[in-house]
Amino acid sequence: MALPNKLSAVAFVTALAWNSAFAEDSIDSAFRLCAFFDNSDLTTDECKVSGWDESVNVTMNVNLGEAKNICKMLAASAKKNRILFTKDWKLKIYSPFSGKKTVAFCSLG
């Protein structure tokens, strides 16, 4: 799937999933966001939530530029739809080829 389609899919599904009911707290929001990723074709591995690190961790077959764009767009969509995260929560995007290093990260709070 091309990058614009990925971004459109993320924005559309996020808006639908969060428009009518907001998460009660950051952990709930994180698991709901992971459920979105796990039910999409955007990720290559299971989404993980780290309460300790306050992060949502996803692996996507994208390059650095694509990862940065997806991260920015998703963070903006979350804020627009009033998805509740405290200020320290972040989305971390990994590539299947990056090992344990993030290719992009952004604030969700």
PyMOL commands that set and color helices and strands:
alter all, ss='L'
color gray80, all
select helices_A, chain A and resi 3-19+26-38+64-80
alter helices_A, ss='H'
color red, helices_A
select strands_A, chain A and resi 48-50+55-59+90-94+102-107
alter strands_A, ss='S'
color yellow, strands_A
deselect
rebuild
show_as cartoon
